[in-house]
Amino acid sequence: MPWWRHPGYTPRRAAGLTGYERVLVRAGLSPVAGIDEAGRGACAGPLVVAAVVLDPRKLSGLSGVADSKTLTAAAREEAYGEVMRTALSWHRVIIPAAEIDARGLHVCNIAGMRRALAGLSCQPGYALTDGFAVRGLGVPALAMWKGDEVAACVAAASIVAKVTRDRIMTGLAEQYPEYGFARHKGYSTRSHMRALARHGPCPEHRASFANVNGLVRDLPVVDQELGEEEAAGPEVAGPGVGSPETGGQAGTQAEAGPEAEGQIRSGELLGGELAYR
């Protein structure tokens, strides 16, 4: 196999998570940024979008980076530390529930991806996005189906977004203990829906979601809790969620250092941005 490859070369599955980055680097399209989000399907809490550029010289040393959904909470924390050590640059955007209600979920997701990429300290030569194409990124980009399972930089972005959001939700659990945010992270589990029916929504719930505004009143209230941990349910969105016609205010911005360890409180980060430069 020659040392050079045509830019249109598609890496084999055997190339692993770093195959796409290596091909793009050889084609002169480095650095490569991965973009992913966490919390799109939750009915409470923020949407977190992250962009990560991994150091091409350290790709071979990656061991714990994988799709965040396949990792345990402990493994995600370890992988998060590995990403922080391996990244040339990272930036994350936290979009609060109120902004999601005002602008629409999909509009916020797209805007968050643009803001996350624009916040990187280095100018990417190429961007890989998870799921769907995003216009207006300012660099060549490729939308990848299940990108967090096939590209290391997208997997790294999914880990940064997921760990950041989990820490936020753990902080919100102290502020609103009746909902159990630390356990289900704002997704529509049965225990969450029972708490929502019993106590009504809090300011961190997305009022534009149908199970928050309307359908919840029809759910029966069950006092006993299930003994086992419940899996996150699918997104239940109301009319107009994600509609490009909705308008609203953009969030404020705040900068932080290379690592934000421990619990992240909602009031400190919601609507803000964190970056490593």
N, C-alpha and C positions, 0 to 999 in steps of 0.2 A: 504494500500500500504506500503510495508516494506521500511525502510530507505535506503536500498541498492538496486541497480538495476544492471542487467547484462550489461557489456560494449556495447553489441550490441543493447541495448534498443533504440528505436526510439521515441522521444517525440511526444506527440499528438499536433495537431495544437493549442489546448487550452492552451498549455504551453507558448505560446507567443514567442517573439524574444529571450528570455533568455533560452529557453528549452534546446538547444543543448549544450550551455556552462555548464549548471547545470549538465547534464548527464556526460559530459566529466570530469568535476571536481570531481564528485562522483566516476568515474572510475579511478581516480588518474592520469589524463592526463592534469593537469593544470600546468601553466597558458595556456589559449587558445588564440591564435592570429587570428585575422581576416585580410584578405588582399583583397583590391579592388583597382580599378583604375578609373580615370576620363580623358576624352579627347581622347579616342580611335577613335571615329568616327569623330572628328573635322579635318578640312583640314588646320587649322592654330593653332599655339600655341603648348605648350608642352603636353606630356603625363605625368600625375602625378599618382604615385602608392603609396599607404599608407598601413601600417600594424599597427594594434592597439591591445593592450592587455587591456581588461577592468578588474577592480578590482572585483573579485567574491563577495566580501562582499558588494558591492554597486549595484549589478545587479538589486535588487528589487526596487531601487530608480530611475531607468531610466524612463524618461517620454517623452522626446522629440526626442529620437533617433529612426530613421526610415530610410527606403530607401531614399537616398538623392534626387532621381528623383521625389519623391512624395511630397517633401517639397518646400515651397516657399523660396525665397532667404533669407527673414527675419527669417523664421523658421530654415533654415539651419545654419545661424549664431548663433542662440540660441542653437541649437543642438551641434554645434562645441564647444561652451563654456562648455556644459555639458560633452562632451567627454573629453575635457582637464581636467575637474575636476575629472572624473571617471577613467581615464586611468592609469594603472600601468606604461605603457610604450607605446610610439608611435614613428614611424619613417616614413618619406615620402621621396620619390625620384622623382626628376623633370628631365625629359628627353626631351631635346630641339628638335625642328623640324629638325635641321641639323643631329642629331644623328639618328632620325627616318628614314630620307632619306638614310643615309649611311648603317644602319644595318637592316632595315626592321621593320615594326610596331610590328608584333608578336614577333620577337626576342627581341625587346626592352621591350615589355610588360612582357614577361617571366623573362628577366634579372632584370627588375624593381621589380618584386615580390620577387625574391630571395634577392636582395639588401635591400628591405624594411624590410623583415623578419630578415635578418642578422644584420640590424642596431638597432634592439631592445635591450634595456639595460638588459632585463631578457631573459633567455632561455625558449622559449615556450615548453610545453609538447605536444602540438597539434596545427595544423593550419587549418583554414577553408578558402578556396579560392572561389571566385565568378566565376562561369561559367565553368571553365575547370581545369583539373589536371595540376599541375606544378611539374616537376621532379627536384631533386636537392635541395629541401628546407632544408634537414638535419633533419627534424622531421616528425612524422606521420602526414598525411594531408588528408583532404576530400574535393573534389570539389563539390560545391553545386550549383544546378541550381537556379538562382535568389537568391543567398545567401544573398544579402543585404535586402531581404524581409523576411527572416526566421531566421537569426542569428544576434544577437545584435552586436557582434564584427565586423562582415562583414559590417553591416550597419554603424557602427562607422567609419570604414576605408573608406567607400564610402563618408561619410560626410567630413572627413578630406581631402580626395583627391579632392572632388568637390569644397569645399570652398577655398582651396589653389589655385586651377587652376582658379577659378573665379576671385580671387584677382590679379593673374598674368595677366589675360586677361584685367582686368580693368586698370592695369598699362600700358599695351601695347596700350590701346585705346588712351592714352595721347601721346604716341610716334608715333602712326600711326592713327591719327584721321579719315582719309578718309575711313577706313574699317568698323567702327562701332563695334569693338571688345567688347566693354562694353555691348552691347545689345545681340549679338548672340554668344559670347564667342568662335568664331572661327569655328562654325558649318556652314554647307552649306545651309544657308537660302537664299531666293531669293535676299534680299537686299545685302547680302555678295557677292553673285555671280555677281550682277550688279557692285558692287564696284571693284571686282576682274577683271571683263572685262574692266572696265573703266581705272583703274590705274595699272593693272598688279600686280603680286605677290610681297610681301615684304619679308625680310629675315625670318620672322616668319611663312610664309606659307610652307607647306610640298610639296616640288617640286615633290615627288614621287606619289602624288595623281593625278588621271587623270583629275579632274576638276580644278586643279591648273596648271598642265603642259600639255596643249594640247586642252582639250575640251573647256576651258574657252574662247578661241578665237572665238568660234562659237556661243556664247551666245549673244543675242541682248542687247544693252545698253538701259535701261529705266531710264529716268530722275526722274520721280515722285516716291516718297517713299510711301509704304503702311501705312495706318493709324494705323493698329493694329500690335502688336508684333507678329513676326513670330516664329514658332516652329523650333527647330533644325532638319535638314534633316539627312538622313542616310549617312553613310560613303561612299565616292566614291574614291576608291583606284585604282591606276594605276598598270600596270604589275610589278611584283617583290616586291610589298609591302608585308611585312611579310615573305618573302622568307628566309629560314635559310642559303642560300648560300651567302647572302650579308654580307660584312664585314664593319668595321668602327672603330672609336675611342670611347672609353668610356668617359662619362662626368666627370668633376671635382667634388670634394666634398667640402661642406661647412657645418659647424655645427651652430646651433642656439639654443636659449633658449627654455623654455617650451611652449611659445606662440609667434607667429609672428602675432601681431594684425595689422589691417588696411591693406592698399594696399601693395601688394608684387610686386616689380619691376622685370622685366625679367632679367636684367643684374645681379641682386643680387642672383637669385636662379636657373636660367635655367642651367640644367646639374648638379645641386647640390643636397644635401640631408639635411634634417632637422630632428632633433631627440630630444625627451624628455627622459631624463635619470633619 
